[in-house]
Each structure stands twice: as C-alpha cells, then as structure tokens.
Amino acid sequence: DALVRKRDTVSQGGKSADGRRRNVAAAFAVPDRRRPLVEGKRVLLVDDVLTTGATAEGCARALLAAGASAVDLTVVARVTEMRTRPI
C-alpha cells in the first residue's frame, strides 16, 4: 500500500500509447506517511500485463518522486500486438 491511485482513470482499452500515457499521468502517488517505505530503496514493481508500459511508467515516476533510488519492473505477460480500437 505504498503506492496509491489518487484519481480515477478511464479504461486503457482502445487508446494509443500516447493516449494511455495521458490517461494515467499523475494518477499515482506515494502518500506522505508511506514515503519511508520507498525512500532510498530499490523498488520492484509487478504488473500482470504490459501493453505500452504507460501504467508502469506512471507508477515508477511516482515512486521515484517519493525518493526511491530505482524502480525495476517485472511482468507476467507482454502484449505483442495492440489494437487501437475495440473489436
């Protein structure tokens, strides 16, 4: 619970890579009371599915802004072809 979503976002489905980045921009944060959990630490971020990396990037930016020394990412699955519109 060191990382929280501070604002709701719409679904990432059907969005371009740029649209996905804009959708999650500044959507994540580390609450002040949780900063000691990440300050000066290397953080491992785990994601179930990586499409464009926009959500992971947004999370990493929040963790680094809170003082994490580094953020690494591991994913379970990677989307290799992204459709820009729903089927």
Biopython code that builds the backbone (N, CA, C, O; Angstrom):
import numpy as np
from Bio.PDB.StructureBuilder import StructureBuilder

atoms = [
    (1, "ASP", "N", (0.807, -1.208, 0.000)),
    (1, "ASP", "CA", (0.000, 0.000, 0.000)),
    (1, "ASP", "C", (0.849, 1.271, 0.000)),
    (1, "ASP", "O", (0.392, 2.332, 0.424)),
    (2, "ALA", "N", (2.083, 1.154, -0.476)),
    (2, "ALA", "CA", (2.935, 2.336, -0.578)),
    (2, "ALA", "C", (2.576, 3.182, -1.794)),
    (2, "ALA", "O", (2.879, 4.375, -1.837)),
    (3, "LEU", "N", (1.945, 2.579, -2.760)),
    (3, "LEU", "CA", (1.581, 3.280, -3.988)),
    (3, "LEU", "C", (0.066, 3.261, -4.115)),
    (3, "LEU", "O", (-0.554, 2.202, -4.025)),
    (4, "VAL", "N", (-0.529, 4.427, -4.322)),
    (4, "VAL", "CA", (-1.986, 4.512, -4.444)),
    (4, "VAL", "C", (-2.376, 5.237, -5.727)),
    (4, "VAL", "O", (-1.627, 6.054, -6.262)),
    (5, "ARG", "N", (-3.576, 4.908, -6.200)),
    (5, "ARG", "CA", (-4.144, 5.641, -7.332)),
    (5, "ARG", "C", (-4.873, 6.831, -6.729)),
    (5, "ARG", "O", (-5.838, 6.660, -5.984)),
    (6, "LYS", "N", (-4.414, 8.036, -7.050)),
    (6, "LYS", "CA", (-5.005, 9.222, -6.422)),
    (6, "LYS", "C", (-6.150, 9.819, -7.209)),
    (6, "LYS", "O", (-6.837, 10.718, -6.724)),
    (7, "ARG", "N", (-6.364, 9.330, -8.418)),
    (7, "ARG", "CA", (-7.529, 9.763, -9.182)),
    (7, "ARG", "C", (-7.978, 8.628, -10.093)),
    (7, "ARG", "O", (-7.170, 7.823, -10.555)),
    (8, "ASP", "N", (-9.274, 8.584, -10.337)),
    (8, "ASP", "CA", (-9.816, 7.566, -11.223)),
    (8, "ASP", "C", (-9.370, 7.832, -12.655)),
    (8, "ASP", "O", (-9.184, 8.979, -13.063)),
    (9, "THR", "N", (-9.206, 6.767, -13.395)),
    (9, "THR", "CA", (-8.886, 6.871, -14.818)),
    (9, "THR", "C", (-9.879, 6.014, -15.587)),
    (9, "THR", "O", (-10.452, 5.066, -15.049)),
    (10, "VAL", "N", (-10.069, 6.358, -16.832)),
    (10, "VAL", "CA", (-10.928, 5.535, -17.681)),
    (10, "VAL", "C", (-10.125, 4.341, -18.169)),
    (10, "VAL", "O", (-8.903, 4.317, -18.023)),
    (11, "SER", "N", (-10.789, 3.360, -18.740)),
    (11, "SER", "CA", (-10.130, 2.164, -19.239)),
    (11, "SER", "C", (-9.050, 2.521, -20.260)),
    (11, "SER", "O", (-9.209, 3.452, -21.049)),
    (12, "GLN", "N", (-7.964, 1.776, -20.232)),
    (12, "GLN", "CA", (-6.877, 1.979, -21.190)),
    (12, "GLN", "C", (-7.200, 1.338, -22.541)),
    (12, "GLN", "O", (-6.555, 1.645, -23.543)),
    (13, "GLY", "N", (-8.188, 0.458, -22.570)),
    (13, "GLY", "CA", (-8.551, -0.250, -23.796)),
    (13, "GLY", "C", (-8.884, 0.682, -24.939)),
    (13, "GLY", "O", (-9.620, 1.654, -24.767)),
    (14, "GLY", "N", (-8.341, 0.383, -26.105)),
    (14, "GLY", "CA", (-8.634, 1.160, -27.305)),
    (14, "GLY", "C", (-7.843, 2.450, -27.438)),
    (14, "GLY", "O", (-7.997, 3.164, -28.429)),
    (15, "LYS", "N", (-7.000, 2.764, -26.460)),
    (15, "LYS", "CA", (-6.223, 4.004, -26.513)),
    (15, "LYS", "C", (-4.867, 3.766, -27.165)),
    (15, "LYS", "O", (-4.307, 2.675, -27.064)),
    (16, "SER", "N", (-4.344, 4.783, -27.829)),
    (16, "SER", "CA", (-2.994, 4.722, -28.378)),
    (16, "SER", "C", (-1.995, 4.782, -27.226)),
    (16, "SER", "O", (-2.375, 5.044, -26.085)),
    (17, "ALA", "N", (-0.731, 4.542, -27.521)),
    (17, "ALA", "CA", (0.300, 4.612, -26.487)),
    (17, "ALA", "C", (0.324, 6.003, -25.851)),
    (17, "ALA", "O", (0.433, 6.126, -24.631)),
    (18, "ASP", "N", (0.223, 7.040, -26.665)),
    (18, "ASP", "CA", (0.224, 8.408, -26.130)),
    (18, "ASP", "C", (-1.028, 8.664, -25.301)),
    (18, "ASP", "O", (-0.964, 9.307, -24.254)),
    (19, "GLY", "N", (-2.164, 8.161, -25.770)),
    (19, "GLY", "CA", (-3.416, 8.309, -25.033)),
    (19, "GLY", "C", (-3.367, 7.601, -23.691)),
    (19, "GLY", "O", (-3.913, 8.095, -22.704)),
    (20, "ARG", "N", (-2.720, 6.453, -23.649)),
    (20, "ARG", "CA", (-2.571, 5.716, -22.397)),
    (20, "ARG", "C", (-1.695, 6.494, -21.410)),
    (20, "ARG", "O", (-2.012, 6.571, -20.223)),
    (21, "ARG", "N", (-0.604, 7.066, -21.899)),
    (21, "ARG", "CA", (0.272, 7.865, -21.019)),
    (21, "ARG", "C", (-0.478, 9.066, -20.459)),
    (21, "ARG", "O", (-0.377, 9.360, -19.268)),
    (22, "ARG", "N", (-1.227, 9.760, -21.305)),
    (22, "ARG", "CA", (-2.001, 10.917, -20.835)),
    (22, "ARG", "C", (-3.062, 10.494, -19.825)),
    (22, "ARG", "O", (-3.317, 11.209, -18.855)),
    (23, "ASN", "N", (-3.679, 9.338, -20.048)),
    (23, "ASN", "CA", (-4.747, 8.857, -19.177)),
    (23, "ASN", "C", (-4.248, 8.618, -17.743)),
    (23, "ASN", "O", (-4.971, 8.888, -16.784)),
    (24, "VAL", "N", (-3.028, 8.119, -17.597)),
    (24, "VAL", "CA", (-2.520, 7.799, -16.258)),
    (24, "VAL", "C", (-1.549, 8.838, -15.710)),
    (24, "VAL", "O", (-1.005, 8.666, -14.619)),
    (25, "ALA", "N", (-1.328, 9.916, -16.461)),
    (25, "ALA", "CA", (-0.408, 10.964, -15.992)),
    (25, "ALA", "C", (-0.861, 11.478, -14.633)),
    (25, "ALA", "O", (-2.009, 11.893, -14.472)),
    (26, "ALA", "N", (0.024, 11.448, -13.675)),
    (26, "ALA", "CA", (-0.222, 11.945, -12.306)),
    (26, "ALA", "C", (-1.376, 11.220, -11.606)),
    (26, "ALA", "O", (-2.000, 11.771, -10.700)),
    (27, "ALA", "N", (-1.655, 9.989, -12.027)),
    (27, "ALA", "CA", (-2.745, 9.231, -11.399)),
    (27, "ALA", "C", (-2.274, 8.462, -10.163)),
    (27, "ALA", "O", (-3.098, 8.021, -9.361)),
    (28, "PHE", "N", (-0.962, 8.298, -10.002)),
    (28, "PHE", "CA", (-0.428, 7.506, -8.899)),
    (28, "PHE", "C", (0.438, 8.359, -7.985)),
    (28, "PHE", "O", (1.050, 9.335, -8.419)),
    (29, "ALA", "N", (0.480, 7.979, -6.719)),
    (29, "ALA", "CA", (1.279, 8.733, -5.754)),
    (29, "ALA", "C", (1.646, 7.827, -4.579)),
    (29, "ALA", "O", (1.028, 6.789, -4.344)),
    (30, "VAL", "N", (2.662, 8.256, -3.862)),
    (30, "VAL", "CA", (3.031, 7.623, -2.604)),
    (30, "VAL", "C", (2.582, 8.576, -1.500)),
    (30, "VAL", "O", (3.085, 9.696, -1.411)),
    (31, "PRO", "N", (1.636, 8.145, -0.653)),
    (31, "PRO", "CA", (1.186, 9.024, 0.435)),
    (31, "PRO", "C", (2.362, 9.392, 1.348)),
    (31, "PRO", "O", (3.277, 8.593, 1.547)),
    (32, "ASP", "N", (2.326, 10.590, 1.890)),
    (32, "ASP", "CA", (3.417, 11.067, 2.741)),
    (32, "ASP", "C", (3.772, 10.085, 3.845)),
    (32, "ASP", "O", (4.952, 9.877, 4.128)),
    (33, "ARG", "N", (2.782, 9.483, 4.466)),
    (33, "ARG", "CA", (3.054, 8.561, 5.579)),
    (33, "ARG", "C", (3.738, 7.282, 5.115)),
    (33, "ARG", "O", (4.293, 6.552, 5.936)),
    (34, "ARG", "N", (3.709, 6.994, 3.811)),
    (34, "ARG", "CA", (4.326, 5.785, 3.257)),
    (34, "ARG", "C", (5.692, 6.043, 2.604)),
    (34, "ARG", "O", (6.370, 5.101, 2.193)),
    (35, "ARG", "N", (6.089, 7.300, 2.510)),
    (35, "ARG", "CA", (7.369, 7.639, 1.883)),
    (35, "ARG", "C", (8.550, 6.892, 2.502)),
    (35, "ARG", "O", (9.448, 6.471, 1.772)),
    (36, "PRO", "N", (8.578, 6.714, 3.831)),
    (36, "PRO", "CA", (9.714, 5.976, 4.405)),
    (36, "PRO", "C", (9.850, 4.546, 3.864)),
    (36, "PRO", "O", (10.935, 3.968, 3.920)),
    (37, "LEU", "N", (8.772, 3.980, 3.348)),
    (37, "LEU", "CA", (8.845, 2.639, 2.773)),
    (37, "LEU", "C", (9.654, 2.600, 1.480)),
    (37, "LEU", "O", (10.210, 1.560, 1.128)),
    (38, "VAL", "N", (9.723, 3.726, 0.771)),
    (38, "VAL", "CA", (10.399, 3.730, -0.529)),
    (38, "VAL", "C", (11.649, 4.604, -0.580)),
    (38, "VAL", "O", (12.500, 4.404, -1.447)),
    (39, "GLU", "N", (11.775, 5.556, 0.319)),
    (39, "GLU", "CA", (12.918, 6.478, 0.263)),
    (39, "GLU", "C", (14.240, 5.721, 0.317)),
    (39, "GLU", "O", (14.499, 4.949, 1.241)),
    (40, "GLY", "N", (15.063, 5.960, -0.691)),
    (40, "GLY", "CA", (16.382, 5.349, -0.754)),
    (40, "GLY", "C", (16.391, 3.872, -1.086)),
    (40, "GLY", "O", (17.445, 3.237, -1.041)),
    (41, "LYS", "N", (15.238, 3.311, -1.420)),
    (41, "LYS", "CA", (15.138, 1.869, -1.686)),
    (41, "LYS", "C", (14.989, 1.596, -3.174)),
    (41, "LYS", "O", (14.492, 2.423, -3.938)),
    (42, "ARG", "N", (15.433, 0.418, -3.555)),
    (42, "ARG", "CA", (15.189, -0.080, -4.902)),
    (42, "ARG", "C", (13.865, -0.829, -4.843)),
    (42, "ARG", "O", (13.717, -1.752, -4.043)),
    (43, "VAL", "N", (12.901, -0.449, -5.675)),
    (43, "VAL", "CA", (11.537, -0.991, -5.615)),
    (43, "VAL", "C", (11.301, -1.909, -6.814)),
    (43, "VAL", "O", (11.663, -1.582, -7.944)),
    (44, "LEU", "N", (10.694, -3.049, -6.550)),
    (44, "LEU", "CA", (10.291, -3.949, -7.620)),
    (44, "LEU", "C", (8.795, -3.767, -7.847)),
    (44, "LEU", "O", (7.989, -4.002, -6.947)),
    (45, "LEU", "N", (8.434, -3.351, -9.039)),
    (45, "LEU", "CA", (7.045, -3.142, -9.427)),
    (45, "LEU", "C", (6.611, -4.370, -10.228)),
    (45, "LEU", "O", (7.295, -4.763, -11.173)),
    (46, "VAL", "N", (5.490, -4.974, -9.860)),
    (46, "VAL", "CA", (4.989, -6.172, -10.538)),
    (46, "VAL", "C", (3.699, -5.823, -11.261)),
    (46, "VAL", "O", (2.773, -5.273, -10.666)),
    (47, "ASP", "N", (3.644, -6.147, -12.553)),
    (47, "ASP", "CA", (2.452, -5.870, -13.362)),
    (47, "ASP", "C", (1.985, -7.177, -13.983)),
    (47, "ASP", "O", (2.798, -8.026, -14.347)),
    (48, "ASP", "N", (0.672, -7.336, -14.101)),
    (48, "ASP", "CA", (0.167, -8.578, -14.679)),
    (48, "ASP", "C", (0.352, -8.607, -16.191)),
    (48, "ASP", "O", (0.821, -9.605, -16.737)),
    (49, "VAL", "N", (-0.013, -7.517, -16.874)),
    (49, "VAL", "CA", (0.102, -7.457, -18.328)),
    (49, "VAL", "C", (0.705, -6.119, -18.733)),
    (49, "VAL", "O", (0.231, -5.066, -18.306)),
    (50, "LEU", "N", (1.739, -6.157, -19.548)),
    (50, "LEU", "CA", (2.363, -4.934, -20.055)),
    (50, "LEU", "C", (1.942, -4.749, -21.508)),
    (50, "LEU", "O", (2.190, -5.610, -22.352)),
    (51, "THR", "N", (1.309, -3.627, -21.789)),
    (51, "THR", "CA", (0.913, -3.318, -23.160)),
    (51, "THR", "C", (1.865, -2.258, -23.700)),
    (51, "THR", "O", (2.763, -2.576, -24.479)),
    (52, "THR", "N", (1.684, -1.020, -23.301)),
    (52, "THR", "CA", (2.588, 0.052, -23.734)),
    (52, "THR", "C", (3.570, 0.441, -22.636)),
    (52, "THR", "O", (4.580, 1.091, -22.904)),
    (53, "GLY", "N", (3.274, 0.045, -21.404)),
    (53, "GLY", "CA", (4.121, 0.433, -20.279)),
    (53, "GLY", "C", (3.695, 1.740, -19.642)),
    (53, "GLY", "O", (4.366, 2.225, -18.731)),
    (54, "ALA", "N", (2.597, 2.322, -20.101)),
    (54, "ALA", "CA", (2.166, 3.620, -19.586)),
    (54, "ALA", "C", (1.841, 3.577, -18.091)),
    (54, "ALA", "O", (2.229, 4.478, -17.346)),
    (55, "THR", "N", (1.144, 2.553, -17.657)),
    (55, "THR", "CA", (0.790, 2.457, -16.239)),
    (55, "THR", "C", (2.044, 2.223, -15.401)),
    (55, "THR", "O", (2.221, 2.850, -14.356)),
    (56, "ALA", "N", (2.905, 1.329, -15.853)),
    (56, "ALA", "CA", (4.159, 1.068, -15.134)),
    (56, "ALA", "C", (5.005, 2.331, -15.057)),
    (56, "ALA", "O", (5.613, 2.610, -14.024)),
    (57, "GLU", "N", (5.047, 3.090, -16.136)),
    (57, "GLU", "CA", (5.805, 4.341, -16.150)),
    (57, "GLU", "C", (5.225, 5.339, -15.154)),
    (57, "GLU", "O", (5.968, 5.998, -14.427)),
    (58, "GLY", "N", (3.898, 5.451, -15.120)),
    (58, "GLY", "CA", (3.256, 6.357, -14.174)),
    (58, "GLY", "C", (3.559, 5.975, -12.737)),
    (58, "GLY", "O", (3.815, 6.836, -11.895)),
    (59, "CYS", "N", (3.530, 4.677, -12.461)),
    (59, "CYS", "CA", (3.840, 4.194, -11.113)),
    (59, "CYS", "C", (5.310, 4.451, -10.774)),
    (59, "CYS", "O", (5.628, 4.898, -9.672)),
    (60, "ALA", "N", (6.186, 4.171, -11.710)),
    (60, "ALA", "CA", (7.620, 4.386, -11.481)),
    (60, "ALA", "C", (7.916, 5.859, -11.223)),
    (60, "ALA", "O", (8.707, 6.190, -10.340)),
    (61, "ARG", "N", (7.295, 6.728, -11.979)),
    (61, "ARG", "CA", (7.504, 8.173, -11.760)),
    (61, "ARG", "C", (7.095, 8.579, -10.347)),
    (61, "ARG", "O", (7.792, 9.362, -9.701)),
    (62, "ALA", "N", (5.974, 8.054, -9.866)),
    (62, "ALA", "CA", (5.504, 8.383, -8.519)),
    (62, "ALA", "C", (6.478, 7.850, -7.468)),
    (62, "ALA", "O", (6.785, 8.543, -6.498)),
    (63, "LEU", "N", (6.958, 6.636, -7.656)),
    (63, "LEU", "CA", (7.900, 6.039, -6.705)),
    (63, "LEU", "C", (9.225, 6.807, -6.679)),
    (63, "LEU", "O", (9.782, 7.049, -5.608)),
    (64, "LEU", "N", (9.723, 7.184, -7.845)),
    (64, "LEU", "CA", (10.973, 7.954, -7.907)),
    (64, "LEU", "C", (10.792, 9.335, -7.287)),
    (64, "LEU", "O", (11.684, 9.836, -6.602)),
    (65, "ALA", "N", (9.633, 9.949, -7.529)),
    (65, "ALA", "CA", (9.364, 11.265, -6.939)),
    (65, "ALA", "C", (9.300, 11.188, -5.421)),
    (65, "ALA", "O", (9.575, 12.172, -4.734)),
    (66, "ALA", "N", (8.935, 10.018, -4.897)),
    (66, "ALA", "CA", (8.858, 9.825, -3.449)),
    (66, "ALA", "C", (10.199, 9.438, -2.846)),
    (66, "ALA", "O", (10.300, 9.213, -1.640)),
    (67, "GLY", "N", (11.223, 9.361, -3.679)),
    (67, "GLY", "CA", (12.564, 9.105, -3.157)),
    (67, "GLY", "C", (13.136, 7.732, -3.391)),
    (67, "GLY", "O", (14.224, 7.437, -2.895)),
    (68, "ALA", "N", (12.443, 6.866, -4.135)),
    (68, "ALA", "CA", (13.012, 5.552, -4.442)),
    (68, "ALA", "C", (14.320, 5.749, -5.204)),
    (68, "ALA", "O", (14.417, 6.641, -6.048)),
    (69, "SER", "N", (15.319, 4.929, -4.915)),
    (69, "SER", "CA", (16.600, 5.055, -5.613)),
    (69, "SER", "C", (16.526, 4.459, -7.011)),
    (69, "SER", "O", (17.251, 4.891, -7.907)),
    (70, "ALA", "N", (15.659, 3.474, -7.204)),
    (70, "ALA", "CA", (15.475, 2.843, -8.514)),
    (70, "ALA", "C", (14.146, 2.096, -8.501)),
    (70, "ALA", "O", (13.629, 1.726, -7.447)),
    (71, "VAL", "N", (13.611, 1.886, -9.696)),
    (71, "VAL", "CA", (12.388, 1.091, -9.831)),
    (71, "VAL", "C", (12.634, 0.075, -10.943)),
    (71, "VAL", "O", (12.958, 0.440, -12.073)),
    (72, "ASP", "N", (12.477, -1.198, -10.607)),
    (72, "ASP", "CA", (12.577, -2.277, -11.589)),
    (72, "ASP", "C", (11.170, -2.797, -11.842)),
    (72, "ASP", "O", (10.289, -2.664, -10.993)),
    (73, "LEU", "N", (10.965, -3.385, -13.007)),
    (73, "LEU", "CA", (9.644, -3.869, -13.394)),
    (73, "LEU", "C", (9.735, -5.318, -13.818)),
    (73, "LEU", "O", (10.643, -5.704, -14.555)),
    (74, "THR", "N", (8.793, -6.118, -13.351)),
    (74, "THR", "CA", (8.630, -7.478, -13.848)),
    (74, "THR", "C", (7.175, -7.644, -14.251)),
    (74, "THR", "O", (6.276, -7.103, -13.607)),
    (75, "VAL", "N", (6.952, -8.396, -15.324)),
    (75, "VAL", "CA", (5.589, -8.594, -15.812)),
    (75, "VAL", "C", (5.327, -10.071, -16.049)),
    (75, "VAL", "O", (6.249, -10.846, -16.306)),
    (76, "VAL", "N", (4.061, -10.451, -15.960)),
    (76, "VAL", "CA", (3.662, -11.828, -16.201)),
    (76, "VAL", "C", (3.480, -12.072, -17.701)),
    (76, "VAL", "O", (3.868, -13.121, -18.215)),
    (77, "ALA", "N", (2.891, -11.100, -18.398)),
    (77, "ALA", "CA", (2.625, -11.250, -19.825)),
    (77, "ALA", "C", (2.870, -9.939, -20.542)),
    (77, "ALA", "O", (2.718, -8.864, -19.961)),
    (78, "ARG", "N", (3.250, -10.033, -21.804)),
    (78, "ARG", "CA", (3.512, -8.853, -22.622)),
    (78, "ARG", "C", (2.637, -8.920, -23.854)),
    (78, "ARG", "O", (2.628, -9.936, -24.550)),
    (79, "VAL", "N", (1.893, -7.848, -24.141)),
    (79, "VAL", "CA", (1.083, -7.764, -25.356)),
    (79, "VAL", "C", (2.034, -7.438, -26.499)),
    (79, "VAL", "O", (2.791, -6.470, -26.429)),
    (80, "THR", "N", (1.990, -8.249, -27.552)),
    (80, "THR", "CA", (2.904, -8.015, -28.672)),
    (80, "THR", "C", (2.244, -7.280, -29.825)),
    (80, "THR", "O", (2.929, -6.729, -30.686)),
    (81, "GLU", "N", (0.917, -7.268, -29.847)),
    (81, "GLU", "CA", (0.200, -6.519, -30.885)),
    (81, "GLU", "C", (-0.959, -5.805, -30.219)),
    (81, "GLU", "O", (-1.803, -6.434, -29.580)),
    (82, "MET", "N", (-0.999, -4.504, -30.368)),
    (82, "MET", "CA", (-2.062, -3.734, -29.727)),
    (82, "MET", "C", (-3.005, -3.200, -30.799)),
    (82, "MET", "O", (-2.576, -2.594, -31.781)),
    (83, "ARG", "N", (-4.267, -3.431, -30.597)),
    (83, "ARG", "CA", (-5.278, -2.859, -31.493)),
    (83, "ARG", "C", (-5.608, -1.470, -30.972)),
    (83, "ARG", "O", (-5.697, -1.266, -29.762)),
    (84, "THR", "N", (-5.788, -0.519, -31.871)),
    (84, "THR", "CA", (-6.081, 0.851, -31.444)),
    (84, "THR", "C", (-7.574, 1.102, -31.320)),
    (84, "THR", "O", (-7.986, 2.189, -30.913)),
    (85, "ARG", "N", (-8.380, 0.127, -31.662)),
    (85, "ARG", "CA", (-9.825, 0.279, -31.493)),
    (85, "ARG", "C", (-10.404, -1.051, -31.030)),
    (85, "ARG", "O", (-9.879, -2.112, -31.368)),
    (86, "PRO", "N", (-11.486, -0.994, -30.257)),
    (86, "PRO", "CA", (-12.104, -2.231, -29.776)),
    (86, "PRO", "C", (-12.598, -3.096, -30.929)),
    (86, "PRO", "O", (-12.959, -2.595, -31.994)),
    (87, "ILE", "N", (-12.605, -4.395, -30.693)),
    (87, "ILE", "CA", (-13.099, -5.343, -31.720)),
    (87, "ILE", "C", (-14.610, -5.359, -31.691)),
    (87, "ILE", "O", (-15.235, -6.082, -32.467)),
]
sb = StructureBuilder()
sb.init_structure("model")
sb.init_model(0)
sb.init_chain("A")
sb.init_seg("    ")
for serial, (resi, resn, name, xyz) in enumerate(atoms, 1):
    if name == "N":
        sb.init_residue(resn, " ", resi, " ")
    sb.init_atom(name, np.array(xyz, "f"), 0.0, 1.0, " ", f" {name:<3s}", serial, name[0])
structure = sb.get_structure()
